[in-house]
Amino acid sequence: MDAKNIFIACSYYAGRIKWVMIKGNEWNYIGVGDDYNEAKVNKLIERHFSDLEIYLIIDRHNSFPIQTKIAAQSIRGLLNKNDLTLSNKDFTRMIVFNRIGVVKYGERL
């Protein structure tokens, strides 16, 4: 799948995701820049995705497959400039990162 189609599919299915609520809020702080908690993000990614490869979606020109085990490390440099989404290849599980250092995750029911 090319970048544009990955982005379009992600946008379409994101509206159907049931986001996990923790203490009444779907957003959780993971940090940004020097405050970025890579270990926490890596743990969340490992818990949420069982796939070896997932999609990293930035925009319609920059969306591509990435190995799950290096996703948290790859996000570090991108997060302070972009909102990002990680999704499995059938778009049933997603993690959305906001550039202010918060994250939400969920799955399509």
C-alpha positions as CSV (number, residue, x, y, z in Angstrom):
1,M,0.0,0.0,0.0
2,D,1.4,3.4,-0.8
3,A,1.5,6.4,1.6
4,K,-1.6,8.1,0.4
5,N,-3.7,4.9,0.7
6,I,-2.3,4.2,4.1
7,F,-3.2,7.7,5.2
8,I,-6.7,7.6,3.8
9,A,-7.5,4.1,5.3
10,C,-6.2,5.3,8.7
11,S,-8.3,8.4,8.6
12,Y,-11.4,6.4,7.7
13,Y,-11.0,3.8,10.4
14,A,-9.8,6.1,13.1
15,G,-13.4,7.3,13.6
16,R,-14.4,3.8,14.4
17,I,-11.8,3.1,17.1
18,K,-13.0,2.7,20.7
19,W,-10.4,4.6,22.7
20,V,-9.3,3.2,26.1
21,M,-10.3,5.5,29.0
22,I,-8.0,5.7,32.0
23,K,-9.2,7.8,34.9
24,G,-11.9,9.3,32.7
25,N,-9.5,10.5,30.0
26,E,-8.4,8.8,26.8
27,W,-5.2,10.9,26.6
28,N,-2.1,10.0,28.6
29,Y,1.2,11.9,28.9
30,I,4.3,10.2,27.5
31,G,6.5,13.3,27.1
32,V,8.1,15.1,24.2
33,G,11.7,16.1,23.5
34,D,14.0,15.4,26.4
35,D,11.0,14.4,28.5
36,Y,9.9,11.6,26.1
37,N,9.5,8.3,27.9
38,E,10.7,5.8,25.3
39,A,10.4,2.9,27.7
40,K,6.8,3.7,28.5
41,V,5.9,4.1,24.8
42,N,7.8,0.9,23.9
43,K,5.8,-1.0,26.5
44,L,2.5,0.4,25.2
45,I,3.4,-0.6,21.6
46,E,4.4,-4.1,22.6
47,R,1.2,-4.6,24.6
48,H,-1.1,-3.1,21.9
49,F,0.4,-4.7,18.8
50,S,1.3,-8.4,18.3
51,D,2.4,-7.8,14.7
52,L,6.1,-7.7,13.6
53,E,5.4,-4.8,11.3
54,I,2.9,-1.9,11.7
55,Y,2.2,1.4,9.8
56,L,3.6,4.7,10.9
57,I,1.3,7.4,9.6
58,I,2.5,11.0,9.6
59,D,0.6,12.5,6.6
60,R,-0.5,11.6,3.1
61,H,3.1,11.7,1.8
62,N,4.8,10.1,4.8
63,S,3.1,6.9,5.8
64,F,5.0,3.6,5.7
65,P,5.5,0.2,7.3
66,I,7.9,0.0,10.2
67,Q,9.1,-2.8,12.5
68,T,7.2,-2.8,15.7
69,K,10.3,-3.2,17.8
70,I,11.9,0.1,16.6
71,A,8.7,2.2,16.5
72,A,9.2,3.9,19.9
73,Q,12.7,4.9,19.0
74,S,11.6,6.2,15.5
75,I,8.9,8.3,17.0
76,R,11.2,10.2,19.3
77,G,12.6,12.5,16.6
78,L,9.3,13.0,14.8
79,L,7.0,13.7,17.7
80,N,7.9,17.3,18.5
81,K,7.0,18.4,14.9
82,N,4.1,16.0,14.0
83,D,1.0,14.2,15.2
84,L,1.6,10.5,14.5
85,T,-0.5,7.4,14.4
86,L,0.6,3.8,14.6
87,S,-1.7,1.2,13.2
88,N,-1.7,-2.5,12.5
89,K,-2.1,-3.4,8.8
90,D,-5.8,-4.1,9.0
91,F,-6.5,-0.8,10.8
92,T,-8.2,-2.4,13.8
93,R,-5.8,-1.2,16.5
94,M,-4.3,2.2,16.6
95,I,-2.1,4.4,18.9
96,V,-2.3,8.2,18.2
97,F,0.4,10.5,19.4
98,N,-0.1,14.2,19.7
99,R,2.9,16.5,19.3
100,I,2.4,18.0,22.8
101,G,3.4,14.6,24.3
102,V,0.1,12.8,24.9
103,V,-1.1,9.5,23.5
104,K,-4.4,7.5,23.2
105,Y,-4.9,4.0,22.0
106,G,-7.8,1.7,21.2
107,E,-9.3,-0.8,18.8
108,R,-12.1,-1.2,16.4
109,L,-14.9,-3.3,17.8
